[in-house]
Amino acid sequence: MYHKAYPTYAYPSGEVLNPAARLCCFDNPCICPYDHFHTHEYNKILVFKDGGGNHHINFRNHQIAGNSIHLLAAHDLHWLERTQQAAGFAILYKDQLVQKLQLLNPDLDCCNMFRYSRVINLDAERANDFEFIFRELLSNQGNSTYLLQVIATFLIKIAHLERNIAPEHKTFDTVVAAATELVDQYFKTKKTIDFYAAALNLTPRTLQNRLKKASITSLNELLQQRVLKEAKKLLCTGEMSIGAIATELGFKETAHFSNWFHKQAHCCPMAYKHGMD
């Protein structure tokens, strides 16, 4: 809720060559010019080859170390205070790119991995593994088609690196994991906590308490997240109309779905659908 007090910056206009992602070097005076907390409508990755300074993410301070990757999810608050010694580059990318990668890599939970901001400090071995990708990114800025492919490869490599690491603010609970699997299976037709609690041999109150301990506000939040994930996937495939998607997800009216989607994703379904065009 505190986001309303801070400015939010949109994806840079005029990106006709690479509508889904772009790269900016830190020597560009337009990169990270903000001197206060703010948010972005897009996702961002900051790569630091050399460290120096501090990066404040959601009011938590991270020292900027060399060979570090800072994942910044859309709409998370941050403020970058880097020194002149800090060298590297930033990648700006839209949520639609992650959705495309999810479709192409169903074994990786890309959508969930890039929902949370965090800092990855690479040891010498892992930094060496990423070195080729870094060189390709920096040396092919003029080749938009190839650059987009390298950015996608970079995201997939991060996903493989992080696939066994749970987000810091989550508390692992086998009940929550089981509830999540049930939601994944029944989210289109079962909307009440009574159904999921009974399936897990728990009372609704017990299930609700376990969800809260895992930093999930309610079962409804879990359901909403799953419906939004499915909506984004269907919009990215381009094979269904907005009305058909609304019906598929259990909305009685297209307008209701459009209003709900705009509230959740901060853009209308049609704009999201054409975000990769």
C-alpha positions as CSV (number, residue, x, y, z in Angstrom):
1,M,0.0,0.0,0.0
2,Y,2.9,2.4,0.6
3,H,3.7,2.4,-3.1
4,K,1.2,5.1,-3.7
5,A,3.5,7.6,-2.0
6,Y,6.3,7.0,-4.4
7,P,6.7,7.7,-8.1
8,T,6.3,4.8,-10.6
9,Y,8.1,4.9,-13.9
10,A,6.8,3.3,-17.1
11,Y,8.8,1.3,-19.7
12,P,10.8,3.6,-21.9
13,S,8.8,4.7,-25.0
14,G,10.0,4.3,-28.5
15,E,11.3,0.7,-28.0
16,V,10.0,-0.5,-31.4
17,L,13.0,-2.8,-32.0
18,N,12.9,-4.7,-28.7
19,P,9.5,-4.2,-27.1
20,A,10.1,-6.9,-24.5
21,A,13.5,-6.1,-23.2
22,R,16.4,-3.6,-23.5
23,L,19.9,-3.2,-22.1
24,C,21.6,0.0,-20.7
25,C,25.2,0.3,-19.6
26,F,25.9,2.3,-16.4
27,D,28.0,4.8,-18.4
28,N,24.7,5.9,-19.9
29,P,23.8,9.1,-17.9
30,C,20.1,8.2,-18.2
31,I,20.5,4.9,-16.3
32,C,19.4,5.0,-12.7
33,P,19.1,8.8,-12.4
34,Y,16.7,8.6,-9.5
35,D,17.8,9.9,-6.0
36,H,14.9,8.6,-4.0
37,F,12.7,5.5,-3.6
38,H,10.6,4.7,-6.6
39,T,9.1,1.8,-8.5
40,H,8.9,0.6,-12.1
41,E,6.1,-0.9,-14.1
42,Y,8.7,-3.2,-15.6
43,N,11.1,-5.8,-14.2
44,K,14.8,-4.9,-14.0
45,I,18.1,-6.8,-13.5
46,L,21.2,-4.9,-12.4
47,V,24.5,-6.6,-13.1
48,F,27.5,-5.3,-11.2
49,K,30.9,-6.5,-12.5
50,D,32.6,-4.1,-10.0
51,G,31.0,-3.2,-6.7
52,G,30.5,0.0,-4.7
53,G,27.6,1.7,-2.9
54,N,24.3,0.5,-1.7
55,H,21.0,-0.8,-3.2
56,H,17.9,-0.3,-1.1
57,I,15.1,-2.7,-2.1
58,N,11.8,-2.5,-0.2
59,F,13.6,-0.6,2.6
60,R,16.2,-3.4,3.0
61,N,19.8,-2.3,2.3
62,H,22.2,-4.4,0.1
63,Q,25.8,-3.6,-0.3
64,I,26.7,-3.6,-4.0
65,A,29.4,-6.3,-4.4
66,G,31.3,-7.2,-7.5
67,N,29.9,-10.1,-9.6
68,S,26.4,-9.6,-8.2
69,I,23.1,-9.8,-9.9
70,H,20.2,-7.7,-8.5
71,L,16.8,-9.0,-9.5
72,L,14.1,-6.2,-9.2
73,A,10.5,-7.2,-9.6
74,A,8.0,-4.8,-11.1
75,H,6.4,-2.5,-8.6
76,D,8.9,-3.2,-5.8
77,L,10.4,-0.1,-4.2
78,H,14.1,0.5,-4.7
79,W,16.8,3.2,-4.5
80,L,20.2,2.8,-6.0
81,E,23.2,4.6,-4.5
82,R,26.2,3.4,-6.5
83,T,29.7,4.8,-6.4
84,Q,31.7,5.7,-9.5
85,Q,33.6,2.5,-9.1
86,A,30.5,0.4,-9.6
87,A,30.5,-0.9,-13.1
88,G,28.0,-3.0,-15.0
89,F,24.7,-2.8,-16.9
90,A,21.0,-3.0,-16.4
91,I,18.4,-5.1,-18.3
92,L,14.8,-3.8,-18.4
93,Y,12.2,-6.4,-19.4
94,K,8.5,-6.8,-19.5
95,D,6.5,-9.5,-17.8
96,Q,5.4,-10.9,-21.2
97,L,9.0,-12.0,-21.8
98,V,8.9,-14.2,-18.7
99,Q,5.6,-15.6,-19.8
100,K,7.0,-16.6,-23.1
101,L,10.0,-18.3,-21.4
102,Q,7.6,-20.1,-19.1
103,L,5.8,-21.6,-22.1
104,L,9.0,-22.7,-23.6
105,N,10.4,-24.1,-20.4
106,P,7.6,-25.7,-18.5
107,D,10.0,-27.5,-16.1
108,L,11.1,-24.1,-14.7
109,D,8.8,-22.0,-12.6
110,C,10.0,-18.8,-14.3
111,C,6.9,-16.8,-13.4
112,N,7.3,-17.4,-9.7
113,M,11.1,-17.0,-9.6
114,F,11.1,-13.5,-11.1
115,R,8.2,-12.3,-8.9
116,Y,10.5,-11.6,-6.0
117,S,13.3,-9.0,-5.7
118,R,16.6,-10.3,-4.4
119,V,20.4,-10.1,-4.8
120,I,22.5,-13.0,-6.1
121,N,26.2,-12.8,-5.2
122,L,28.2,-15.0,-7.6
123,D,31.3,-16.9,-6.4
124,A,34.3,-17.0,-8.7
125,E,33.1,-20.2,-10.4
126,R,29.6,-19.0,-11.1
127,A,30.8,-15.6,-12.2
128,N,33.0,-17.4,-14.8
129,D,30.0,-19.3,-16.0
130,F,28.1,-16.1,-16.7
131,E,31.1,-14.3,-18.3
132,F,30.3,-15.5,-21.9
133,I,26.7,-14.2,-21.6
134,F,27.8,-10.9,-20.2
135,R,30.3,-10.4,-23.1
136,E,27.5,-11.3,-25.6
137,L,25.1,-8.9,-24.1
138,L,27.6,-6.0,-24.1
139,S,29.0,-6.6,-27.6
140,N,25.7,-7.1,-29.4
141,Q,23.7,-4.0,-28.3
142,G,23.2,-3.0,-31.9
143,N,21.8,-6.4,-33.0
144,S,18.3,-6.2,-31.4
145,T,17.1,-9.7,-32.5
146,Y,20.1,-11.5,-31.2
147,L,20.3,-9.3,-28.1
148,L,16.8,-10.3,-27.1
149,Q,17.7,-14.0,-27.5
150,V,20.8,-13.5,-25.2
151,I,18.7,-11.7,-22.6
152,A,16.2,-14.6,-22.7
153,T,19.1,-17.1,-22.2
154,F,20.4,-15.0,-19.3
155,L,17.0,-15.2,-17.6
156,I,16.8,-18.9,-18.1
157,K,20.4,-19.4,-16.7
158,I,19.3,-17.4,-13.6
159,A,16.2,-19.6,-13.3
160,H,18.3,-22.7,-13.4
161,L,20.7,-21.2,-10.8
162,E,17.8,-20.3,-8.5
163,R,15.4,-23.2,-9.0
164,N,16.3,-24.9,-5.7
165,I,16.5,-21.7,-3.7
166,A,13.2,-20.6,-2.1
167,P,12.5,-16.9,-1.8
168,E,13.9,-15.5,1.4
169,H,10.6,-14.2,2.8
170,K,8.8,-17.5,2.4
171,T,8.5,-20.2,5.0
172,F,8.4,-23.7,3.7
173,D,5.5,-25.8,4.9
174,T,4.4,-29.1,3.4
175,V,0.8,-28.2,3.9
176,V,1.2,-25.0,2.0
177,A,3.0,-26.9,-0.8
178,A,0.1,-29.4,-0.9
179,A,-2.5,-26.5,-0.9
180,T,-0.6,-24.9,-3.7
181,E,-0.8,-28.1,-5.8
182,L,-4.5,-28.4,-5.1
183,V,-5.0,-24.8,-6.2
184,D,-3.1,-25.4,-9.3
185,Q,-5.4,-28.3,-10.1
186,Y,-8.8,-26.9,-9.1
187,F,-8.4,-23.1,-9.3
188,K,-10.9,-22.7,-12.2
189,T,-13.8,-24.5,-10.3
190,K,-13.1,-24.5,-6.6
191,K,-13.0,-21.1,-4.9
192,T,-13.7,-21.7,-1.2
193,I,-11.3,-22.5,1.6
194,D,-13.7,-25.2,2.8
195,F,-12.9,-27.4,-0.2
196,Y,-9.1,-27.2,0.2
197,A,-9.2,-27.6,3.9
198,A,-11.3,-30.7,3.6
199,A,-9.0,-32.1,0.9
200,L,-6.1,-31.7,3.3
201,N,-8.0,-33.0,6.4
202,L,-7.7,-29.7,8.1
203,T,-10.1,-27.1,9.5
204,P,-10.4,-23.9,7.5
205,R,-8.9,-22.0,10.4
206,T,-5.9,-24.3,10.6
207,L,-5.2,-24.0,6.9
208,Q,-5.6,-20.2,7.0
209,N,-3.1,-20.0,9.9
210,R,-0.6,-22.2,8.0
211,L,-0.9,-19.9,4.9
212,K,-0.3,-16.8,7.0
213,K,2.8,-18.3,8.5
214,A,4.1,-18.8,5.0
215,S,3.6,-15.1,4.2
216,I,0.4,-15.8,2.2
217,T,-2.4,-13.5,3.3
218,S,-5.2,-16.0,2.5
219,L,-6.3,-18.8,0.3
220,N,-8.0,-16.2,-1.9
221,E,-4.6,-14.6,-2.5
222,L,-3.3,-18.0,-3.6
223,L,-6.3,-18.4,-5.9
224,Q,-5.9,-14.9,-7.3
225,Q,-2.2,-15.4,-8.1
226,R,-3.0,-18.7,-9.9
227,V,-5.8,-17.1,-11.9
228,L,-3.6,-14.2,-12.9
229,K,-0.8,-16.6,-13.9
230,E,-3.2,-18.5,-16.2
231,A,-4.6,-15.3,-17.6
232,K,-1.2,-14.0,-18.5
233,K,-0.3,-17.4,-20.1
234,L,-3.5,-17.4,-22.2
235,L,-3.0,-13.8,-23.3
236,C,0.6,-14.5,-24.4
237,T,-0.4,-17.5,-26.6
238,G,-2.5,-15.2,-28.7
239,E,-4.9,-18.0,-29.6
240,M,-8.0,-16.9,-27.5
241,S,-10.0,-13.7,-27.5
242,I,-10.3,-11.7,-24.3
243,G,-13.9,-12.8,-23.9
244,A,-13.0,-16.5,-24.3
245,I,-10.2,-16.1,-21.7
246,A,-12.7,-14.5,-19.3
247,T,-15.1,-17.4,-19.7
248,E,-12.3,-20.0,-19.4
249,L,-11.3,-18.5,-16.0
250,G,-14.8,-18.3,-14.6
251,F,-15.7,-14.7,-15.1
252,K,-19.3,-14.1,-16.2
253,E,-18.6,-10.9,-18.0
254,T,-15.6,-9.8,-20.0
255,A,-15.7,-6.3,-18.5
256,H,-15.4,-7.9,-15.0
257,F,-12.4,-9.8,-16.1
258,S,-10.8,-6.7,-17.7
259,N,-11.3,-4.6,-14.6
260,W,-9.9,-7.4,-12.4
261,F,-6.9,-7.9,-14.6
262,H,-6.1,-4.2,-14.8
263,K,-6.2,-4.1,-11.0
264,Q,-3.8,-7.1,-10.7
265,A,-1.4,-6.5,-13.6
266,H,-1.6,-2.7,-13.8
267,C,-2.6,-2.8,-17.5
268,C,-5.6,-3.9,-19.5
269,P,-5.7,-7.4,-21.0
270,M,-5.4,-6.1,-24.6
271,A,-2.3,-4.1,-23.8
272,Y,-0.8,-7.1,-22.1
273,K,-1.7,-9.3,-25.0
274,H,0.1,-7.1,-27.5
275,G,3.0,-6.4,-25.2
276,M,5.3,-8.7,-27.3
277,D,4.1,-7.5,-30.7
